[in-house]
Amino acid sequence: MNVAVWSVVLLLLTIIFIVVSTVRWKLHPFLALIFAAFIYGLLSGMKLADIISSITAGFGGTVSSIGIVIVAGTIIGFFLEKSGGAFTMAESVLKLTGRKNVPLAMSIIGYIVSIPVFCDSGFVIINPLNKALTKRAGMSLAVSAIALSLGLYATHTMVPPTPGPVAAAGILNADLGVVILWGLLVSIPAMLVGWLFAMKFGSKIKIDPDPELTEEEINKRMKEAPTATSAFMPIVVPIILIVLKSISDFPTKPFGDGGFRNFIGFIGNPVTALVIGILIAFLLPKKLDKEMLSMSGWVGQAVLNAGIIILITASGGAFGKVLQNSGIANVIGQNLAKANLGMWLPFIVAAAIKTAQGSSTVAIITTASLLAPLMEPLGLTSTVAKALAVVAIGAGSMVVSHANDSYFWVVTQFSKMDVKTGYKLQTFGTFIEGITAAVIVWLISLVVL
């Protein structure tokens, strides 16, 4: 077997190892990715010293680029959840859409909430409000629950500062502001398709909402919650600052080349922008006390949650660095470039890994790690190409949510769906939404690349 063929076979075997070890053996993704890095390095014939240096460099480089951003985004999400800010955000969207349009409202609410909050948590947070409003509207819970689920999924997979897209942007060295812009552009129509899917298919299945909370109880909770404007600020301000920095970095230098541009570059750096977001989030609780900021409080819980994501992301970076230094990029890149798959390549790889092992975040990180050494051979080196590749990976990580995905069980159990109904609505819905996003990315790439 020649070197080129063995490199490809070894890569496929390594991916199979990651999937089998995390799904069947229940091995933590951190260890699965680190083991995969060692296995690939050893069997590919790399020098022993090079394997270690690649793993440590990939791990450390990834943490330095996105570690603080992931922690900061998680803290903001926790404060929105615990303060009740997510409820007031939802209420403001309902005023915009009207209470008769509950499914559309749920799609938009999910879309906004999942930018800083994980989709699993976001669904749990909004679920009581969703059930109460669905009951009042006289609708089936199947419609509004899937609309909420698919709305959450759109930004969870494609729009920073959600950890998955942030991690992919760091691994592929993509500009975070540009990723946000393209992610928003692609995820909005994907979310609307998800809403239309929920309206068409969810309406055929009758599920009584049977709300846990009455509207009176929700209103009581919301009296303690921050205003909608305050709740939106920790999300909106950092995104605006990051996007402004990306604009200031354009070759045309729209903000000049002096002190103002340097200032925008400082406050628009994702680290600074998200730290500013944290400070704004501290204003959300009715009364901020020391316990909230302690190791056992809201901040402590958020940091613990973020730590897991950072470790998985960094181990993906270590795996990617081993692949990069093994020389496989040239072998695979030359062949894939001839196949001319374009933006379909990151989508297909992410979709395969997501469907096989269940976690969107792991699928995003693993795919980005695999693609990092291939970006140059594939010709995906421009700022826009890197950003679109991140969004394409996110689209692939939606396809599909089924029984090996924790989010599948959150949606079905909280919505009183049996497994068969879950496959009809959640699994098929995520497939349709992911394909929609991929087609949009592909069409954009035909115009701008």
Buried (B, 14 or more C-beta within 10 A) or exposed (E): EEEBEBBEEBBEEBBEBBBBBBBEEEBBBBBBBBBBBBBBBEBBEBEEEEBBBBBEBBBBBBBEBBBBBBBBBBBBBBBBBBBBBBBBBBBBBBEEBEEEBBBBBBBBBBBBBBBBBBBBBBBBBBBBBBBBBBBBBEBBBBBBBBBBBBBBBBBBBBBBBBBBBBBBBBBBEBBBBBBBBBBBBBBBBBBBBBBBBBBEBBEEBEBEBEBEBEEEEBEEBBEEBBBBEBBBBBBBBBBBBBBBBBBBBEEEEEBEEEEEBEEBBEBBBBBBBBBBBBEBBBEBBEEBEEEBEEEEBBBBBBBEBBBBBBBBBBBBBBBBBBBBBBBBBBBBBEEBBEEEBBBBBBBBBBBBBBBBBBBBBBBBBBBBBBBBBBBEBBEBEEBBBBBBBBBBBBBBBBBBBBEBBEBBBBBBEBBBBEBEBBBBBBBBBBBBBBBBBBBBBBEBBEEEE
